[in-house]
């Protein structure tokens, strides 16, 4: 009986041993995770996501979660009789709509996620970009056909203060950040694309990895002609592909590009529809999704400023684009 038990348990031991080099590599490192897509609305996926993040924390990593809430915001706007409108690929955010956005992100989505994480212990602490001046933004005014268009309270990040997040990490907590930013200029609060916010925070924190959950397997090599996923590419290779990408992938891949060109070691787009996709990506030899890495030293690229992160041209259909 003892021998049978040993053989039955052996695969578990092998799985743990396979994770050892990755545990060693990532121990003590900061990982910024953008939470979105189906993982945000499916109860089983939400629970698995929370387990993954808590596992990272207990495995010696320092996870930071950044979330949007496009589907929840659209539903709440409908309930309040406010039409969801997009211009230049961004959600038009009137003052009334901004009140709803703020309520949904900080009062609904964030609280639910914090609660899920804290079922495993007193770990998660929620904050928005407004808190402790974590995110500062200016009003974003896109152009359509060469003409500036007012889309309301949509922000473009201009500065980041990581003090509050770093203090929480030092205390062993898991920061959960809503993608809302304050303005130093006009005192308003702005809605910020969550992919952009996650990438900017990853760079400011000097994170080891940025992970972006989405509703596809990764970046496809020749979509829609092929469903073959590109497993790895450099910043320069990604930059060449950007004009050809579907609208939903643009903000995610632009965020990955910004991150790796500003000190983040790797940026990954992974399928949030797969349970425990975060653990599969970080702790297994195969990994899943698409990983973006910086260019080699002989291919220098100038870092781009936080405020110069381009916004997508089309809305992200899976998340309402702006959260």
N, C-alpha and C positions, 0 to 999 in steps of 0.2 A: 504493500500500500504506500509506503514511504517513497519507493522508487517511482511509482506512478505519479505521485504528487510532484516530485521533482521534475519529471518530464513534462507534466501539464503546465507547470509554472515557467519552464525554460524560455518559451517565446517572450514572455513578459520581461524576463531578465535581458534578453537580447535587444528588445526595444529600448530598454533603459540604457544599455551600454551604447547603442547607436546614438543616443542623445547626448552622451557624455562630452564629445568634443565641442558640440554646439553649446552646451551648458557652460563649458569652460570659456568659450569665446565670448559669450554674451553676458557672463556674470558681472553684475554691477553697472551694466550699460543701460542707457535710457532708450526706450522704444515708444515711438508715438504711433498711435493706431487711430485711423479715421474710421468711425463706425457709421455704416449707412447701408442702403440697399435693402434686400430682403431680410438680411440679418437683423434689421431694425424693427421689422413688423411681424416676423414669424416667432411665436413664443418659444418653440424648441431651439431655434437658432439663437435667439436672445439669451436663453439659459446657457447654451454651449459657449457663446461668446464670453459671458461672464465667467464661466469656469476657466476658459483659456487665459483670460486676463489675470485672474487670481493665481492660476498656476505659474504664470510668468513672474508674478510678484514673489511667490514662495520659492521659485527656482533661482532667485537672486537678481532678477532684472528689475528695471524701474519703468513700468508701463504708465503712459499718459494717454488718456482717451479723449479724442475730439469728436464731437458729433454734430450732425445737422438734424434735419427732421422734415424734409420736403413733403412726404406723404401726409404726415400728421398736420403740418401747417395748411396744406391744401384742404384737408377735411375740416379743419377748424374755421378757415376762411369761409367755406361753404355754409357752415352752421351760422356764421355771423352775417351771411348775406353779402360777403365781399367777393367779387370776382377775381379769380387768379389770372393774372395777365403777365405775359413775358414780352420784353423788348430787348433786342440785341442779345438774346439768349439768357437774359437775367430776369428774375422775378421783380416786377414793379411793386415796390413796397411803399405804399402811402403811409401817412401817420397812423391811420386806423389799422392798416395791415401790420404795421410795425408793432403795435400793441399786442396783436394776436401772435405774431412771430415770437416776441419776447416771452409771452405767457406760455406758449407751447414748448419752446426750447428749454427755458429755465424751470418752468412749473410742471411740465408733463414728461417730456422725453428724458430730461436729465434726472428727474426724481425717480423715474422707473428704473433707469440704468444703475443709479447709485444704490437703489434698493436691491437689485439683483446681485450686485457685487458684494454688498454688505450682508447678504445671507451667509457668506463664507467667513465673516469676521468683520471687525470694525476697521475697514480698509479705505473705502471710497469717500471722497469729499468732492462735492459739486461746486463749480464756480463758472461764471461767464467771463467773456473777454473784458467786460466792464470792471470786474473785481480787481482791485489793486493795480489798475491800469495795465492789465495783462495784454490786451490788444487795443491799439489806438488806430483809428481809421479816419480817412477823409471821404467826402462824398464822391462817389464814382459817377461820372457822366460819360457814357459811351457815345459813339457816333454811329449814325445810320445814314448811309449814302452821303457821308461827309458832313452831316449836320449833327450837332450835339443834341442828345435826347435826355430829358429829365426822367429818371426811373425811381425817384423818391429816395427812401432811406437805404440805399445800397452802398456799402462801404468798400473801400480799398485800403488794405493794411499799410500803415506808414511806420509804425513802431511797435515793439514788443518789450514788455518788462516780464522777465521770467522769475522774478523774486518769489512770488507766492507759490508758483508751481515747484520751484526748487526747494522751498521750505517744506512743502508737503511731502516731496520725495525723500528728503532727508529724515522725515519723521516716519517713514515707512508707509505712507499713504498712497492711494491711487487717485490722482487728479482726474476729474471728469469735466471737460471744458465745453461749454456751449459757444457756438460760433457767432457771438454778438460782440461788437466793438464800440468803444466810446470815441467821441471826437474831441480833440483838444481845441479845435477851432470854433465850433458852433454849439457845443454842449449836447448835441444830439447823440442818440444811440443808433448804430447801423447794423443792418443784416449783412453778414459776410459769408461768402462761399466757404463751406466747411472743408472742402479739399484744399483750398488756398490757405485757410487758417491752419490746418494740420501741417502742411508743408512748411509754412513760415515758422510755426512753433518748433518743429523738428530741427530746423536750421538754427534757430536762436538758442535751443537747448543743447546743441551739439550732439544730437541723438545718434546712436549707432544705426538705427533703422527707422524708416517711415513705412508703415503698412496701411494700405488703402483697401478697404473691403468694398467689393462691387458685386454686380449681378451677372458677370461673365467670368469665364475661366482665366482670363488674362488678356494680354494684348495679342490679337490675332495677326498672323503674318500677312494674310491677303484676304481680309474680309470684304465682301461676303463669299468670295470664290473658294475660300479654304477656312477650316476651323482649327488649323494648326496654330498652337500658341507659341509665341516667342518666349523662351524661358529666360533669356538674359540678353541685355543690350547695353551699350555705353550711352552716355549723355549725348554725344555727337550723333550717334545713330538714331536716338530717339528724336532729337531736334529735326532731323531730316524727315522723319515720319509724321511729325505733328500735323502738317497741312493736309495729310491724307486720312486722318483719323475721324471716326464717327463722332458726332457731337457729344455723346454721353461720356466718351473717354477723354476728351480734350482737357477738362479741368483736372482730372486725376493724373494724366501723364504730364501736364504742365507742372503740377505740384511735385511730382517725382523728379522732374528735371531741375526745378528750383532747389529741391532738397539736396541732391547729390552735387550740385554745383556750389553749394554753400556749406559744405562740411559734413553732411550726413553720409555715412559709409555706403549704405544701400537703401533703395526705395523699392517697394514691392506692391504690385497690384494683385490681389488674390480674390478668389471666388468665395464671397460671404455666404453663398447658398450651401456650401459644404460644411457640415458640422466639424468643429475643431480645426478649421483651416489654418488658423494662426499657429497652432502647435505643429501641424504638418509642415508648414513653411519654415519654421524656425528650427525645429528639432529633429528633422529627418534628412537623410541623404538625398532623397528625391526632390523634396520641396514641391510646391505647386505654384501656379500663377506666373507672373512676369517680374523679373528682378532688373532694376536699373542700377548701374554702377558708374562712378566717375570715369572720365577719360583717363588714359594712361598719362604719366607725367610728361611725356613728350608731346602731348596734345593739350596744352593749357587752354583753359577757358576762364574768362573773367566772371566773377560772381555777379549776379544781378541783385539789385536792391529789392527789399521786401515790397516796397511800393510799386515796383515795376512788374509784378506778376500779372500777366495778361489774363483777362477774363475770357471765358468761352464765348463762342459766337452763337451757340444754340443751347437751349435748355437741356439739362440732364434728365432724361425721361424717367429714370428710376427714382430720382429724389426731388423732382421739382426744381432741380439745379441749385437754387439757393435755399439754404435751410434757415 
